[in-house]
Amino acid sequence: MAKRVPEIFGSLVFNDEVMRERLPKDIYKSLHKTIESGNQLDPAVANSVAAAMKDWALEKGATHYTHWFQPMTGITAEKHDSFISPTSDGRVIMEFSGKELIKGEPDASSFPSGGLRSTFEARGYTAWDPTSYAFIKDGSLCIPCVFCAYGGEVLDKKTPLLRSIEAVGEQALRVLNLFGNTGVRRVVTTVGPEQEYFLVDKALYESRRDLIFCGRTLFGARPPKGQEMDDHYFGAIKPRIAAFMKELDEELWKLGILSKTKHNEAAPAQHEMAPIFTTANLAVDQNQLTMEVMKNVALRHNLVCLLHEKPFAGVNGSGKHNNWSLSTDTGVNLLAPGKTPYENAQFLLFLCAVMKAVDEHQDLLRISVATAGNDHRLGAHEAPPAIVSMFLGDELTAILEALESGEVYNGTGRIKMNIGVHVLPPIPKDTTDRNRTSPFAFTGNKFEFRMLGASISTAESNIVLNTAVADTLQQFADELEGAEDFTAALNALIRRTIKAHKRIIFNGDGYAEAWQEEAARRGLCNYRSTPDALPHFVDPKNVELFTRHHVFTETEMHSRLEILLETYAKTVNIEALTFADMVKRDILPAVSDFAASLASAISAKRAVVPTMACRYESELFEKLSDLTDLAYAQVDRLEAALAEVKARGGDALQTAQDYRDLVLFAMTELRATVDAMEPITSEEYWPYPTYADLMFSI
C-alpha cells in the first residue's frame, strides 16, 4: 500500500496537474488567471474545461455530474444529471457543456432561506467555484459551487467564505507592502481542521431511536468505567477500528484530502483524524467531504460514525479544532515568529491584528460555534468554556508586556530538556505549553480555535476570523500608510494595540470559577447558550463589519439569524418528541414489566412462607414504582412544555429561548429519573443498549 499512496492520492480530483495535462496551454493559463485574480471566466474557456472534465470523468467511470454546494442545512447538497444526450437515431452520446459547468438551478425555496424565499419563489442558482477542484464521488463528477437566490441573495456558506478570503488577502497585502514585501501577489488563509468522532456498533445504534433521530443519547446511566483511567487516549487501536481508519485514509487520499494523523481520543469509542493544512476554501470543502466519507466508510465496517458534539454525557464531547493562519504565495507563514520574535516587527503587527480582531469580535466567534449540540459540550471535558479568550504562552505574553512598557525583552528563548536517559539526546522544549481549556490558542505558527463542534461546518468560524482580521489590518494599513515616520508609527501602533486589547489574553485554567469572575471584570462576553449568543449577530457593530467588507448584506445577516434560531428550536423539538416517545412506548412499559415480575416473585414466596420479608423485591418494587410514577408525570410536563411553546407563538428568538428554558429543563428532569431507573432494572427488561454496550462493545 505504501507504494500505492502517491499513485492514488488525488486520483479522483480534477486538480492542477490534471488540468495542465488535459487543457490547451492558452485555456489553462486563462483559467489560472481567473482563479488567481478573480476575473470573470471566459465562456470559451468554460466550454473547453467542461469537455476536458467530462472526458476525464468518463475515464474514471462517472456517468453523472452534480453541482455540489453547501446550503444553510449544515450538510452538502447535490442534484445529479447524467451526461447522456439523445441522438436522432435513438441512441445517446455523452455531453457536458460550459453552460452546464458554470450554472445550475436547484429549488431555492426547499432550502433554509430565513425569509428570503417563499415557497412559490422557487428559483435559485448554483455557480461553479473554479478555486476549488472538481472531484468524483459515487460515480458522479462533483463540481464545487456557490448557491444564491433568484435575486442574488446568498443562501450558502461558500460565498461569504470566498468574500472573506478576498477581504483579508487584500488588506494583508497592503500591510506587507509597507514592510517592503512588494513581491507578494496573494495572501491566503490556511486552515487545518482536526476532526473528532465516535464509532459505535451499527446493530446497537439501530436499537436506539435517540441516536437515529438526534445523533446523541438522550438518556443513559454512567457505566462503571468511563475515561477516568486515561487508557484510551493514544492507546493501541483495535483491529476493527484500524480497518476502518485504513479504508478512511485511502478514500480521503483519493479525494486529495491530506489525512495525516489518526489516533484514539480521550473517551471510550472516540477517535480523531487530523489533516495537513491547506487553503481555507479547500479545507472547508474537504472537511465537509471528510465527514461524509467517515459515515459511509463506517457503515461498510458495520459501524456508525457519530459526529454529534456530545453523544454521551459524562465523557469528552467531540470538537473540530480549526488551525488558522495567513500565508503568502511566496511560501511565508505570516504568523511564524521566527527565532527572534521580539525583533520581528512584521510578525508582531500581524499578531496584534489577530489579538485586536479576537477581542473586538469575541461575540462573533462565539456565535460562529453556537448550536444546540455544542451547548452540551462547551465548558467541560477538555472543551473550552463559552468565554472567548486567547492563549499566547509565557514567552509571547512576556514579549507583549515588554513592548507595552517600552522595556527590553531578555527572554532566554528555547531551552533543552534533559530527560535523564543517557542514550537519548536532550530535546528542545517549546517556549509555550498547550492549553486545552483555551478557546483560541497560539500553537507555534498558527492559532487553534478549539470551540467548534464536531458536526459544525468550518465555514462560519473562518468567515468571522477572516473578516475580523481584515478589518484590523485595514485600520493598521490606513494609519501606517499616512505616517511620516513608519518605524515610530509602527512602534506606537503595536504598543497601543497591546494596551487596548490585552484583556483577551488568558493563559490559565478556563474552567476555574475564578476565571469566570475575572472575565466578567475584564468585560469579556459570556454567552452560555445558543439563544444567548445568536441575537448579537445583528448588533450594529457586526452589521457594519460584514457590510463594510462586502461579506454579507444586512438582509443576508438577518436571514441567517432567523435560520440559526429556527434550527436550534427544531433540534430541541425533535429531541423532546423522541425522548417522550421512547419513555412512553418502551421505557415505562419495560420497567413496569420488571416491577410486575418483582410483585409476582413476592407473591410466590409469600404463598410458601407468608411471613417472608422479601426485602430485595419489596424495596426495589417500591423504588421502581416511585420512579415510574415520577417519570410518567415528567413526560406529561415535557409534552405540556412543548404545547406551551407552540401556543405562545413567539418570534424566532422568543421560541428558541422558550425551548431552552421550558423544554430543555423538562428534558433534564426526565433524564435524571430515567437514568436512575436504568441501573436498578434487570438487563433482561431494559429496552435499549446501555452506555457500557455502546462505548465498550468494539
C-alpha positions in Angstrom: 0.0 0.0 0.0 2.9 2.4 0.8 4.0 2.4 -2.8 0.4 3.0 -4.0 -0.2 6.1 -1.9 1.4 8.6 -4.3 -0.4 6.9 -7.1 -3.9 7.0 -5.6 -3.5 10.4 -4.0 -5.8 12.9 -5.8 -6.7 10.2 -8.4 -10.4 11.3 -8.1 -9.7 15.0 -8.3 -9.6 17.2 -11.4 -6.6 19.1 -9.9 -4.0 21.4 -11.3 -1.8 18.5 -12.6 -4.8 17.0 -14.5 -5.8 20.4 -15.9 -2.2 21.2 -17.0 -2.1 17.8 -18.8 -5.6 17.9 -20.4 -6.3 21.6 -21.2 -4.7 23.5 -24.1 -2.0 25.8 -22.8 -3.9 29.0 -23.5 -7.0 27.7 -21.8 -5.0 26.5 -18.8 -3.3 29.9 -18.5 -6.7 31.8 -18.8 -8.3 29.6 -16.1 -5.4 30.1 -13.8 -5.6 33.8 -14.3 -9.3 33.7 -13.3 -8.5 31.6 -10.2 -5.7 33.9 -9.0 -7.2 37.3 -10.0 -10.9 36.7 -9.6 -11.7 37.9 -13.1 -14.8 36.8 -14.9 -14.5 33.4 -16.7 -14.4 33.5 -20.5 -17.3 31.3 -21.8 -14.9 29.8 -24.4 -12.6 28.7 -21.5 -15.6 27.2 -19.7 -16.5 25.0 -22.7 -13.0 23.7 -23.1 -12.8 22.9 -19.4 -16.2 21.2 -19.4 -15.1 19.0 -22.3 -11.9 18.0 -20.6 -13.7 17.4 -17.2 -16.3 15.2 -18.9 -13.7 13.1 -20.8 -11.6 12.7 -17.6 -14.7 11.8 -15.5 -15.9 9.2 -18.1 -12.5 7.6 -18.0 -12.9 7.3 -14.2 -16.3 5.6 -14.6 -18.5 8.6 -13.9 -21.9 8.7 -15.6 -23.4 11.8 -13.9 -22.4 15.3 -12.8 -23.7 17.4 -10.0 -23.3 20.9 -8.7 -22.1 20.3 -5.1 -22.9 23.1 -2.7 -23.2 24.0 0.9 -26.7 25.4 1.9 -27.6 26.5 5.4 -28.5 23.0 6.4 -25.1 22.2 7.8 -24.5 19.5 5.2 -23.9 19.5 1.5 -26.4 19.3 -1.3 -26.3 17.7 -4.8 -28.7 17.0 -7.7 -27.3 14.5 -10.2 -27.8 14.7 -14.0 -26.4 12.2 -16.4 -24.0 13.1 -19.3 -26.4 11.4 -21.8 -27.9 13.3 -24.6 -30.3 11.7 -27.2 -29.4 11.4 -30.9 -31.7 11.3 -33.9 -31.2 7.5 -34.3 -32.5 6.7 -30.8 -29.1 6.4 -29.3 -27.3 8.6 -26.8 -24.0 10.5 -26.7 -22.2 11.8 -23.6 -22.2 15.6 -23.5 -21.3 18.3 -21.0 -21.2 22.0 -21.9 -19.6 25.0 -20.4 -23.1 26.4 -19.6 -23.8 23.2 -17.6 -20.5 23.6 -15.8 -20.9 27.2 -14.9 -24.6 27.3 -13.7 -27.2 25.1 -12.2 -30.8 25.7 -11.0 -31.7 23.9 -7.7 -35.0 24.8 -6.0 -34.1 27.6 -3.6 -37.4 27.5 -1.7 -36.6 24.0 -0.5 -33.5 25.1 1.5 -33.3 27.3 4.6 -33.6 30.9 3.5 -34.6 32.8 6.6 -37.5 34.5 4.8 -35.5 35.4 1.6 -37.5 32.8 -0.4 -41.2 31.9 -0.2 -42.5 28.5 -1.2 -43.8 29.9 -4.5 -40.5 31.6 -5.2 -38.6 28.5 -6.2 -35.8 29.6 -8.5 -32.2 29.6 -7.2 -28.8 29.3 -8.9 -25.6 27.4 -8.3 -22.4 28.7 -9.9 -19.0 26.9 -10.3 -16.3 27.9 -8.0 -13.1 27.4 -10.0 -10.9 27.9 -7.0 -12.0 24.5 -5.6 -11.2 21.4 -7.5 -13.9 19.2 -9.0 -13.9 15.5 -7.9 -15.6 12.2 -8.4 -17.8 10.7 -5.8 -20.1 7.7 -6.1 -19.9 7.7 -9.9 -20.7 11.5 -10.3 -18.5 14.4 -11.2 -18.9 16.8 -8.3 -18.5 20.5 -9.2 -18.0 22.7 -6.1 -20.4 25.7 -6.3 -21.8 28.7 -4.6 -25.6 29.0 -4.1 -27.7 32.1 -4.3 -31.4 33.1 -4.6 -33.1 34.4 -7.8 -32.4 38.0 -6.6 -28.7 37.3 -5.9 -29.1 36.9 -2.1 -26.6 34.4 -0.6 -28.1 31.1 0.6 -24.9 29.1 1.2 -21.7 29.1 3.3 -19.1 29.1 0.5 -19.9 32.5 -1.0 -19.3 34.6 2.2 -16.2 32.5 2.9 -14.8 33.4 -0.5 -15.6 37.0 0.1 -13.9 37.0 3.5 -10.8 35.3 2.0 -10.6 38.1 -0.6 -11.1 40.8 2.1 -8.3 39.6 4.4 -5.9 38.9 1.5 -6.4 42.4 0.1 -5.7 44.1 3.5 -2.8 41.8 4.3 -1.1 42.8 1.0 -1.4 46.4 2.0 0.4 45.8 5.3 3.1 43.6 3.6 3.8 46.4 1.1 4.6 48.7 4.0 7.3 46.3 5.1 8.8 46.3 1.5 7.4 42.9 0.6 6.3 44.1 -2.9 6.9 40.7 -4.5 4.0 39.1 -2.8 0.9 39.0 -5.0 -1.5 37.0 -2.9 -2.2 36.3 0.8 -4.5 33.4 1.7 -5.8 32.0 4.9 -4.8 28.4 5.6 -6.8 26.0 7.7 -6.3 22.5 9.1 -9.4 21.2 10.8 -8.9 18.3 13.2 -12.0 16.1 13.3 -13.1 14.1 16.4 -15.7 11.4 16.2 -17.2 8.4 17.9 -17.6 4.9 16.4 -20.4 2.5 17.7 -21.6 -0.8 16.5 -24.2 -0.5 13.8 -26.6 -3.0 15.3 -26.6 -1.2 18.7 -27.0 2.1 17.0 -30.1 0.9 15.2 -31.6 -0.1 18.5 -31.6 3.4 19.8 -34.0 5.9 18.3 -32.4 8.8 20.0 -29.1 8.1 18.1 -31.0 7.7 14.9 -33.1 10.8 15.1 -30.9 13.1 17.2 -27.4 11.9 16.8 -26.9 11.8 20.6 -28.2 9.7 23.5 -31.0 11.5 25.4 -30.5 9.2 28.4 -28.0 6.7 29.7 -26.7 5.9 33.1 -22.9 6.2 33.5 -21.1 2.8 33.2 -18.7 1.6 36.0 -15.8 2.8 33.8 -15.6 5.9 31.7 -12.4 7.8 30.7 -11.0 8.3 34.2 -8.2 5.8 33.7 -6.8 7.8 30.7 -6.2 4.5 29.0 -7.9 5.1 25.7 -6.2 8.3 24.6 -3.4 7.4 22.2 -3.9 3.7 23.1 -3.4 0.8 20.7 -6.1 0.9 18.0 -8.4 -2.1 18.0 -8.3 -4.2 14.8 -11.9 -3.3 13.7 -11.2 0.4 14.2 -7.8 0.1 12.5 -9.5 -1.4 9.4 -12.0 1.5 9.3 -9.1 4.0 9.7 -7.1 2.3 6.9 -10.0 2.5 4.4 -10.9 6.0 5.5 -7.3 7.2 4.8 -7.4 5.6 1.3 -10.8 7.1 0.4 -9.7 10.5 1.6 -6.4 10.3 -0.2 -8.2 9.5 -3.4 -10.1 12.8 -3.0 -6.9 14.7 -2.4 -7.5 15.2 1.3 -4.3 15.3 3.2 -5.3 12.9 6.0 -2.2 12.8 8.2 -2.9 11.8 11.8 -5.2 9.2 13.4 -5.4 8.1 17.0 -7.8 7.2 19.8 -9.2 10.2 21.7 -9.8 10.5 25.4 -13.3 9.0 25.7 -14.0 5.3 25.0 -15.1 4.8 21.4 -13.8 8.3 20.5 -11.1 8.9 17.8 -9.6 11.7 15.8 -8.3 12.4 12.3 -6.2 15.4 11.5 -5.2 16.7 8.0 -2.3 18.8 6.8 -3.4 22.4 6.4 -4.4 23.8 3.0 -6.1 27.0 1.7 -9.3 27.9 3.7 -11.7 27.3 0.8 -10.3 23.8 0.0 -10.1 23.0 3.7 -13.8 23.8 4.3 -14.8 21.8 1.3 -12.6 18.9 2.2 -13.9 18.8 5.8 -17.4 18.5 4.6 -16.3 15.6 2.4 -14.4 14.1 5.3 -17.5 13.9 7.5 -19.5 12.3 4.7 -16.7 9.8 3.9 -16.4 8.9 7.6 -20.1 8.0 7.8 -20.0 5.9 4.6 -16.8 4.0 5.4 -18.1 3.3 8.9 -21.2 1.6 7.5 -19.1 -0.7 5.4 -17.5 -2.0 8.6 -20.9 -2.4 10.4 -20.1 0.7 12.4 -21.8 4.1 12.7 -19.8 7.3 12.9 -21.3 9.8 15.4 -20.4 13.4 14.7 -22.6 15.0 17.4 -20.8 17.3 19.8 -22.0 15.3 22.9 -23.3 11.8 22.0 -22.6 10.6 25.6 -22.9 12.5 28.8 -20.1 12.3 31.4 -17.2 11.9 28.9 -15.5 14.0 26.3 -17.6 15.5 23.6 -16.3 15.9 20.0 -14.8 19.1 18.7 -13.2 20.3 15.5 -10.1 22.3 16.1 -9.7 24.9 13.4 -6.0 25.6 12.9 -5.9 29.0 11.2 -3.0 31.1 9.7 -2.1 33.5 7.0 0.4 32.6 4.2 1.8 34.4 1.1 2.1 33.0 -2.4 5.9 33.0 -1.8 5.5 30.5 1.0 5.8 32.7 4.0 3.7 32.0 7.1 2.8 35.4 8.5 2.2 34.0 11.9 5.6 32.3 12.2 7.5 34.2 14.9 11.0 33.3 13.7 13.9 32.8 16.0 13.7 36.3 17.5 10.0 37.2 17.6 10.8 40.3 19.7 12.7 41.8 16.8 10.2 40.5 14.1 8.1 43.6 13.7 6.0 42.2 10.8 5.1 39.1 12.9 4.2 41.3 15.9 1.9 43.5 13.8 0.0 40.6 12.4 -0.2 39.1 15.9 -1.6 42.3 17.2 -4.1 42.4 14.4 -5.4 39.0 15.4 -5.4 39.9 19.1 -7.4 43.1 18.3 -9.8 41.2 16.0 -10.5 38.5 18.6 -11.1 41.0 21.4 -13.4 43.2 19.3 -15.3 40.4 17.8 -15.3 37.7 20.6 -19.1 37.7 20.3 -19.0 36.7 16.6 -16.5 33.9 17.3 -18.9 32.5 20.0 -21.8 32.9 17.6 -19.9 31.0 14.9 -19.9 27.9 17.0 -23.4 28.3 18.6 -25.6 25.2 18.1 -27.9 23.2 20.3 -25.4 20.3 20.2 -22.3 22.4 21.1 -24.1 23.9 24.1 -23.9 20.4 25.7 -20.1 20.3 25.0 -18.6 23.6 25.9 -17.2 24.1 29.4 -16.0 20.7 30.4 -14.1 17.6 29.5 -11.3 19.4 27.5 -13.8 21.6 25.6 -13.2 25.3 26.1 -15.7 27.4 28.0 -18.2 29.7 26.4 -16.0 32.7 27.2 -13.6 33.6 24.3 -10.1 34.3 25.3 -6.6 34.0 23.7 -3.7 31.8 24.8 -0.3 33.1 23.8 2.0 31.2 26.3 4.6 32.7 28.6 7.2 33.9 26.0 4.9 35.8 23.7 2.9 37.2 26.6 6.2 38.4 28.1 7.3 39.9 24.8 4.0 41.9 24.5 4.3 43.1 28.1 7.8 44.3 27.4 6.7 46.1 24.2 3.8 47.7 26.0 6.1 49.1 28.8 8.9 50.0 26.4 11.3 47.7 28.2 13.9 45.4 26.5 12.9 41.8 26.4 15.6 39.5 27.9 13.9 36.1 27.3 16.0 33.1 27.0 14.1 31.5 24.1 14.2 27.8 23.7 15.9 25.6 26.2 16.8 21.9 26.1 15.2 19.4 28.4 17.5 16.7 29.8 15.1 13.8 30.5 17.7 11.7 32.4 18.2 8.8 30.0 21.7 8.9 28.6 21.0 7.1 25.4 18.5 9.8 24.4 19.6 13.3 23.3 18.3 16.4 25.0 15.1 17.5 23.3 14.1 21.1 22.6 11.5 22.5 25.0 8.8 24.6 23.3 8.6 28.1 24.5 4.9 27.6 25.4 2.8 24.8 26.9 -0.5 23.7 25.4 -3.8 24.8 27.0 -6.8 22.6 26.3 -9.2 24.9 28.0 -8.3 27.9 25.8 -10.8 28.7 23.0 -8.1 30.4 20.8 -4.6 29.2 21.4 -1.4 30.2 19.6 0.5 26.9 18.8 3.7 28.0 17.2 2.8 29.4 13.8 -1.0 29.4 13.8 -4.0 29.8 16.0 -6.1 26.8 17.1 -9.7 27.8 17.5 -11.0 24.9 19.7 -14.6 25.9 20.2 -16.1 24.4 17.0 -18.3 21.4 17.5 -17.6 18.2 15.5 -20.6 18.4 13.2 -20.3 22.2 12.5 -19.1 23.5 9.1 -15.8 25.2 9.5 -17.0 27.9 7.1 -18.7 30.2 9.7 -15.7 30.4 12.0 -13.3 31.2 9.2 -15.7 33.8 7.8 -15.6 35.5 11.1 -11.8 35.2 11.6 -11.0 36.3 8.1 -13.4 39.3 8.2 -12.4 40.5 11.7 -8.7 40.3 10.9 -9.3 42.0 7.5 -10.9 44.8 9.4 -8.0 45.3 11.9 -5.4 45.1 9.1 -7.3 47.7 7.1 -7.2 50.0 10.1 -3.5 49.4 10.6 -2.8 50.0 6.9 -4.8 53.2 6.8 -2.8 54.5 9.8 0.6 53.4 8.7 0.3 54.4 5.0 0.0 58.0 6.0 2.7 58.1 8.6 5.7 60.3 8.1 8.0 58.1 10.2 6.9 54.5 9.6 9.0 52.9 12.3 7.8 55.3 15.0 4.2 55.0 13.9 4.6 51.2 13.9 6.0 51.0 17.4 3.3 53.3 18.7 0.6 51.3 17.0 1.8 48.0 18.4 2.1 49.4 21.9 -1.3 51.0 21.8 -2.9 47.8 20.5 -1.4 45.7 23.2 -2.6 48.0 25.9 -6.1 48.3 24.5 -6.7 44.6 23.9 -4.5 42.6 26.3 -7.7 41.8 28.3 -8.4 39.0 25.8 -5.1 37.2 26.7 -5.5 34.4 29.3 -3.0 31.6 29.8 -4.7 29.9 32.8 -7.4 27.4 33.6 -10.5 28.3 31.6 -12.6 26.0 33.8 -11.8 27.8 37.1 -14.5 29.7 38.8 -12.0 32.5 39.4 -11.6 32.9 35.6 -15.4 33.3 35.2 -15.3 36.2 37.7 -12.1 37.6 36.2 -13.5 37.5 32.7 -16.6 39.4 33.9 -14.3 42.1 35.4 -12.5 42.3 32.1 -15.7 42.8 30.3 -15.5 39.7 28.2 -18.6 38.1 26.7 -20.1 35.0 28.4 -22.9 33.7 26.3 -23.7 30.4 27.9 -26.3 29.2 25.4 -27.1 29.5 21.7 -30.2 31.7 22.3 -28.0 34.0 24.4 -25.4 34.4 21.7 -27.2 34.4 18.3 -29.1 37.7 18.7 -25.8 39.6 18.8 -25.0 38.5 15.2 -27.0 41.6 14.0 -25.7 44.1 16.6 -24.9 47.3 14.7 -21.1 46.9 15.0 -21.4 43.4 13.4 -23.6 44.5 10.6 -21.2 47.3 9.9 -18.2 44.9 9.9 -19.7 42.5 7.4 -21.3 45.0 5.1 -18.1 47.2 5.1 -16.1 44.3 3.8 -18.9 43.1 1.4 -19.1 39.6 3.1 -22.8 39.9 4.0 -25.6 42.4 3.3 -27.7 43.3 6.3 -30.6 41.4 4.8 -28.5 38.3 4.5 -27.4 38.6 8.1 -31.0 38.8 9.4 -31.9 35.8 7.2 -29.1 33.8 8.7 -30.0 34.7 12.2 -33.6 33.5 11.5 -32.2 30.2 10.1 -29.9 29.6 13.1 -32.6 30.3 15.6 -35.1 28.1 13.8 -32.5 25.3 13.6 -31.9 25.5 17.3 -35.7 25.3 18.1 -36.3 22.4 15.6 -33.3 20.5 17.1 -34.6 20.7 20.6 -38.2 19.9 19.5 -37.1 16.7 17.7 -35.1 15.7 20.8 -38.1 16.3 23.1 -40.5 14.4 20.9 -38.1 11.5 20.5 -37.4 11.3 24.3 -41.1 11.4 25.2 -41.8 8.7 22.6 -39.1 6.4 23.9 -40.1 6.8 27.5 -43.8 6.2 26.9 -43.6 3.4 24.4 -40.6 1.5 25.7 -39.0 2.5 29.0 -42.1 2.9 31.2 -43.7 -0.4 29.9 -40.4 -2.3 30.3 -39.7 -1.0 33.9 -43.4 -1.7 34.8 -43.0 -5.3 33.5 -39.9 -5.7 35.6 -41.8 -4.3 38.6 -44.6 -6.7 37.9 -42.1 -9.6 37.9 -40.9 -8.5 41.3 -44.5 -8.4 42.6 -45.1 -11.9 41.3 -41.9 -13.1 43.0 -43.1 -11.6 46.3 -46.5 -13.3 45.9 -44.9 -16.6 45.1 -42.5 -16.6 48.0 -45.2 -15.5 50.5 -47.5 -18.2 49.2 -45.0 -20.7 50.6 -43.8 -18.6 53.6 -46.4 -15.9 54.5 -44.0 -14.1 56.9 -41.2 -13.9 54.4 -39.9 -10.3 54.2 -38.8 -10.3 50.6 -36.8 -7.2 51.3 -34.9 -7.1 48.0 -38.0 -7.4 45.9 -40.2 -5.2 48.1 -37.8 -2.3 48.3 -36.8 -2.5 44.6 -40.5 -2.7 43.7 -41.2 0.4 45.8 -38.3 2.4 44.2 -39.3 1.5 40.7 -42.9 2.3 41.3 -42.0 5.7 42.6 -39.7 6.3 39.7 -42.2 5.2 37.1 -44.8 7.4 38.6 -42.4 10.3 38.6 -41.3 9.7 35.0 -44.9 9.4 33.9 -45.6 12.8 35.4 -42.4 14.3 33.9 -43.3 13.1 30.4 -46.6 14.9 30.9 -44.7 18.1 31.9 -42.4 17.7 28.9 -45.3 17.4 26.5 -47.1 20.3 28.2 -43.9 22.4 27.8 -43.8 21.6 24.0 -47.5 22.6 23.7 -46.9 25.8 25.7 -44.0 26.8 23.4 -46.2 26.3 20.3 -49.2 28.1 21.9 -47.1 31.2 22.7 -46.2 31.6 19.0 -43.4 34.0 19.6 -40.8 35.2 17.1 -37.8 33.0 16.3 -35.7 34.4 19.2 -38.5 34.0 21.7 -39.3 30.5 20.5 -35.6 29.5 20.8 -35.5 30.9 24.4 -38.7 29.1 25.3 -37.3 25.8 24.0 -34.2 26.4 26.2 -36.0 27.5 29.3 -39.0 25.2 29.2 -38.4 22.2 27.1 -34.7 21.6 27.8 -35.4 22.0 31.5 -38.2 19.4 31.3 -35.9 17.0 29.4 -33.2 17.4 32.0 -35.6 16.5 34.8 -36.9 13.4 32.9 -33.4 12.3 32.1 -32.4 12.2 35.7 -35.3 9.9 36.5 -34.7 7.6 33.6 -31.0 7.4 34.4 -32.0 6.4 38.0 -34.2 3.6 36.7 -31.7 2.0 34.4 -29.2 0.6 36.9 -31.8 -1.0 39.0 -33.8 -2.5 36.2 -32.9 -6.0 35.1 -30.8 -6.1 31.9 -33.3 -8.6 30.6 -36.1 -6.0 30.7 -34.2 -2.7 29.9 -35.2 -2.0 26.3 -32.1 -0.2 25.0 -28.3 -0.7 24.7 -26.6 0.9 27.6 -23.6 3.3 27.6 -21.4 0.3 28.5 -22.7 -1.6 25.4 -22.2 1.4 23.1 -18.8 2.6 24.2 -17.1 -0.7 25.1 -18.5 -3.3 22.6 -16.0 -2.9 19.8 
